Amino acid sequence: MKRTQATAIGSLSILLWGTLALLTQLTENQVPPFQLLAMTFATAWLLMLIKGVLLGPSPRQLLRQPAAAWALGVGGLFGYHACYFAAMALAPAVEVSLLAYLWPLLIVLLSALLPGHRLLWVHVAGALVAMAGCWLLLDRGEGGFQWRYWPGYALALGCAFLWSGYSVLSRLLAQVKGEAPADAVGWYCAVTALLGLICHLLWESWVWPQGIHQWLGILGLGLGPVGIAFFTWDYGIKRGDLRLLGVLAYGAPLVSTLLLVVFGYAESSWSLVLSSLLIVGGALLAGAGPLWQARKVARRTEQLETP
């Protein structure tokens, strides 16, 4: 039951990441990327401070984390976003998104390396079906892959390996050295915000958000897909079903597209319907894995106990 609850909490991150595109639309893409990174991750850090002061644990206490946890947390959060922004500057957005969103499949595959974990064929099959739906959803037929953009493609692949590695190694680190509170992610967000500010000062010019919509977009990003989502993801990947979370993660672009359609930023299409069916079907297939395994074990036990 605890594992199921942790998986459900982790899946909240996927729903929150689905709001990323809509909230970014509210900012009207006027804020430079690294400035936006610094502002949103600073908001996530403040969220942790307020929660710690009101409800605990003490933010100062959360600073006492192993060096490996600091390196993994900051490397995962800042490394992913830095590679993503660089990839977007060097290659078309569609191809970057397709390659970067290989991380859910990599989580499913890499989770088999964790102690006590088994990778069933339904996990792999579910991940591949969901990935097909995700690629169909993201691929708008805008030219395809071209060799001249290979530096951007390499960075996009780096995004996939960084986030999948962060997710799987966080689980392994928790098993070896004990689970750090999910609130500790707030300090990783603080360092990420600082590094984002440094990159902004080096390569960008400050742009003040204009109007209530842009401020609401930034605040929403900091509280939701960049804030609470990372805390719930940390909790889910350390205590829940990591393989199932990897498959469910393909639902984020689906949620994102549906929200854009509902709010008038995108149009519905048959490819959206087909993508939805593939992503949901893949998640259901992977979710049936633990149940299928449990029934198989139960049948074997029953056969052994039968005289």
N, C-alpha and C positions, 0 to 999 in steps of 0.2 A: 504493500500500500504506500509506504514512504517513497519507494522508487517511482511509482505511478504519479504521486503528487509532485515529486521533483521534476519529472518529465513534463507534466502539465505546466509547472511554473516556468521551465525553460522554454516551452512553446510560446509563452507570452512574448518572448523576445522576437519571435518570428512575426507575430502580429504587429508588434511595434515597428520592426524594420520595414514592414509593409507600408507604413505611413511616411517613410522617408521621402519618397518622390513628391507626395502631396504637400508635405511641409516645406520641401525645398522650393516647390512652385510658389508658395506664399512669399518666400524671400525674393522672388522674381529674378533669381540668379545674378543679383547685383553685388553680393558680398564675395570677395576673393576667397578661393578654396581654403587656404591655410588660415586666413582670418576667421572664416566660419568654423573651421576645426577648433581653433583656440577658444572661440566664444562658446561653442556648444559643449565641449569637454570641460570648460571651466564651470558651466552651469551644472553639469553632472557632478563635479567635485563639490560645489556648494550644496547640492542636494544631499550628498553624503554627510557633510558637516552639520546641516540642519537636523537631519535624522539622528545623527550621533548625539548631538546636544540634547535633543528632546527625548529620545527613546533609548540611546545607547546602541552599540558599545562606544566608548570614548574614541574619537578620531585619533587622538594621540597614541592610544594603545594599538590602533590598527597599523601604525607606522612600523611596528616590530614584525616584519615579515622576512623570511629567508631571502638571501640575495638572488637565488634562482627564481623565486616568485616575482620579485621586482623585475628581473630581466625578461621573464616570460610575459608578464602583464604589460609592461611598457612596450616591449618588442612586438607583441601581438596587436595592441591597440594602435600605436603610432606607426609601426612598420606597415601594417595593412593599408592604412589611410594614405600614408606618404607614397607607397607604391601605386596605389589606385590613382591618386591625383597625377603622378608622373606618367602613368600609362595613358590616362585620358588626354594628356598633352601631346603624346607621341603617336597615338593610333586612334582610329575611329571608335566612337563610344560603344557601338553595337558589339564589335568584336571584343573589346575590352570587357564588357559585361559578360559575354558568353564564356570567356576564359576565366575570369575572376570567379564566376559562379560555378566552377568545378569544385569549390571547397566542400559543399555538402557530400558529394560522392567520395571525396578524399577522407572525410571524417568517417564515413561508413567503412571504408576499406582499412584505414589506419587503426580503427578501434579494435580490429582483430589482434593487434599486437599487444594490447593491454592484458595484464594478468587477469585470468578468470573470465575472459571474454571469448565468445565464439561467434564467428561470422557465418550466418546461414545463407543459403542461396536466395531466400526470399528477401533478405536485406539488400543484397546486390541487385537482384531483379527489380525490386521496388525503387531503388535509387536510380537505376538506369531508365526506368519508365518515367519517373518524375523528372529526371534530367532532360529527357526528350521533350516533355511538355514545357519545361523551362526554356530550352533553346528555341522551341517553336514560338514561344511567347515573346522572347527577346529579339529574335531574328526578323528584321523588317526587310530583308532582301536588299541591303544597301551596298552591294558590291562584293561582299565576301572578304576572305582573308587575302592579304597581299604581302609579299615578302618584304617590301620596303618598310613596312611598319613593325618589323621583327623586334626592335627594342621595346616598343610598347606592349607587344604580345608577351615578351619575356617578363616584363614587370607585372602584367595582368596574371600570368601564371604564378608569379611570386606572391601575389595577393592570395591566390587559392591555397598555396602551400603554407603561407604564414598563418592564415586564420584556421585552417584545419589543424596545423601543428600546434597552434595555441590552444585549441579546444581539447585535443587529445592529450597533450602534455600536461595541461592543467589537471586533468583527471589522474594522470600518472603521478604528478607531484603531490596531489592530495592523498593518494594511497600510500606514498612513501614517507612524507613528512607531516601528514595530518592536514585536515582541511582548514584553510584560512577562512575567516568570515567573508561572505560575499561583499560586505561593505568595504573591504580592503580595495576593491576595484576602484573606489572613489579616489584613492591616492594614485593609482595608475592613470586615471583620467586627468589628475592634476598635472602629472609629469607630461602626459601627452599634450595637454593644453599649452604648457610652457614650451615644449618643443615645436608645437604648431605656431606659437607666437614668434619664436626665433626664426622659423622658416618664412613666416609672413614678413617680418622686418627685413629679411635678406632679399626677398624676391618679389614682394608685392607692395602696393600702396594701400593705406587704410581707407576704407569706405564706410561711412556711417550709414546704418540702415535708415531708410526713409519710410515713414508712415507706419501705422499700427500693424498692417498686414506683415511687413517684413520683420518687425519685432516679435510678433506672435509666432511667425515661422521659426525664428531662431530659438525662442523660448521653448516652443514645442519640440524642436529637434533636441535641445539640451535635456529636456525632461523625459522624452519618450525614446526614440530610436537610438539616441546617443547617451541617454541617461539610464533610465530604469532597465532598458533592454540588456545592457551589459551586466547589470547586477543579477537579473533573473537568469541570463545565460550562464553566468558563472555558477549559480546554484544548480541549474539543470545539468550541466555537463559534468559536474562533480558527483552528483547524487542520483541522477536519472538514467534513462536508457539512451546512451550516447548515439547508438546506431539509429534508433528511431528519430531522435532529434535531427540527425544529419539528413534523413529523408524528408522530414517535415519542413526543413529549412527551405526546400524548393517551393514552399507555399508563399514565401515572402514576395517574390515578383508577381505572383498571382494576386495577392491581396493589394499590392501596390497598383497594379493595372486596374483592378476592379474599382478602387477608390478614385483613380483618375477618371474613369468612365462615369462614375456616379456624380462627381463634382464637375463634369463637363470639360476636363482637360484632355480626354482621349475618347475615341469612338469604339463601340463594341464591334466584334467581328466573329466569323465562324472559327478563325484560328484561336481566338480567345476561348471559345467554348471547348474546342478540342484540347487546348492546353490545360484547361481546368480539369477535364476528365482524366487526362494523363497524370497530372500532378496528384489529384485526389486518389486516383487508382493506385499509383505507386506508393503513396503513403499508407493506404489500406493494406496493400500487399506486404509491405515491410512491417506494419503493425501486427499483422497476423503471425509473424515469425515467432515471437515469444509464446503466443498461445498455442501454435502448432507444436513447438518443442515441448511445452508443458504437457500437452495431451499425449505426445509420444512417450515421454518419460512415465506418465501415469499408466499407460497401457503396458509398458514393459514391467513396471512394478507389480501391476495386477497379475500379469502372467507368471511372474516369479513366485508370487504369494499363493497362486492357485495350485492346490495339491494335484 
